[in-house]
Amino acid sequence: MDTPLRKDQENPLRGVRPNIVQSIRAFRVHDLQDAAARLGQHFLYANLAHAQSKQDVLDLIAQQFTFPAHFGKNFDALSDCLTDPLHKSGPQPGFIVVLEQIPATAKFDKEAREQLLDVFRDAADYWADRKIPFRCFYSFL
């Protein structure tokens, strides 16, 4: 016999602002992926555990988000891929993004981590201006 879903199981994002970048905390990746599917939103996931440098981080994001081959592999290009071309491609239903295990290494220090998260904060603001949800969840290695 199926048990009915509790309200928090139906929508684990209830109470999460529609345009935010925040620590993944109590959320599980699978639940966020299910929420994206239920909401009809894009789910973008990148596991960055094997990255050591900014270049590694950008390479892994590009591969796992399936960015075009011409992706410039810098923070400006990342910002571009998360915003304008998607907006110009037609109506967007929203985004749930997970950046798992962002590295903390000598070649990807606190400043680089903040720059990366700022790109996603700017994307959240960009989509907020267009009334489209963009939620990004992250964890550090």
N, C-alpha and C positions, 0 to 999 in steps of 0.2 A: 504494500500500500504506500502510495506517495504521500509524503508529509508536506503540508503547505509551507511555502517559503516565508520566513520572517521578513518583515519590512527591510531590515538591514541587509538581508541576503538578496532581496529583489533589486535594490539599488544601493550598493555599498558607497556610492558617491553622494548620497543624500547628506547634506550639510557641508559639502566641499564646494567652495566657490567655483563657478564655471571657468574662470581664467586665473590659474594659479600655478606656481612652481613650488613644490613642497617635498619634504622628506617622505619616503614611502611609508615609514613607521609601521603601523599595524596592517597596512594593506598587503595583500598577497598578489603577485603578478597575475596569477591565473584568474583571480576575482576581478582584477582591473580589465583583463582581456575579455572576460565574460560580460562585464558591464559595457564595454565598448560595443560588443556585438549586440547586446540588448538595446542599446541606445542608437545603434546604426552609425556609430562613429568610427573613424580611423583609429587603429591601434598600432602605435609605433614602439618597437622595443629594441633596445641595444644593451647587450651585456658587455661591459668594458673591463672585465676582470683581467684580461691579458694585456691591456694597454700599459705602456710605460711612459709615453710622451704625448704631447699635443697631437703630433702626426698620427700616432697609433689610435688615439681617441677618435679623431676625425675619420680615419680610415674605417674603423669599426662601425661608427655611426653611419657612414655612407653605405657600407656593405649591408648592414642590417636594416636600414631604412629604405634600401634599394634606390638610392639616389642615382641620377644619370651619370654616365661615365665621365662627362665633362665637369663634374663637381670639382670646384677649385681647392678643396681641402684647406680652408682657413675659416675663421669664425664669421667673416663677412659672407662667404659663400654658403655656410651653414644657415645663417640668418635668411639669406635669399631663398634657399630651398624650403625653408619652413613657412614662408610667407607669400610673397607676391606671385610666383608662378602658380601656386596652388589656388590662390584667389582668382587668378585670371582663367583657370581651367574650368570654372563653373562653380555652382553652389556647393558649399562644403557642409557636412553634417556635424562636424566637431572632431576633436582629437583627444585621445588619451595616449600620453607618451610615458614610457618608462626608461630611465637611464639607470641601469643596475650596476653597482660596484664601480663607481667612478674612482679612478686610481688616486692615490696620495703618494706620489713618488717625487724624487728630486727633479725629474724632468716634467712632471705635471703637478706643480706645487699649488698652494692655496690660491694664489692669484689666478693661475690658469683655470682652476676649478670654478672660481667665481666668475671669470670671463665666460666660461662655458654655460654656467647657469644663467648669466645675464642674457645670453643669446636666446635662451628659452623663455626668460621673463619678458624680453622684448617681443618674442613671438606671441606670448600670451596676451600682451597689451595690444598687439596688432590685431589679433583675432577678436579681442574684446570690443575694439572699436567697430568691428563688423558684426557684433552680436553672435559670435560663433564660439562655442566652448573650446578651450584649449587647456587641458590639465596635464601638467608634467610632474611625475613622481620620480624621485631619485634616491639612491643610496650610495654610500662611500664604501670602498674596499677596506 
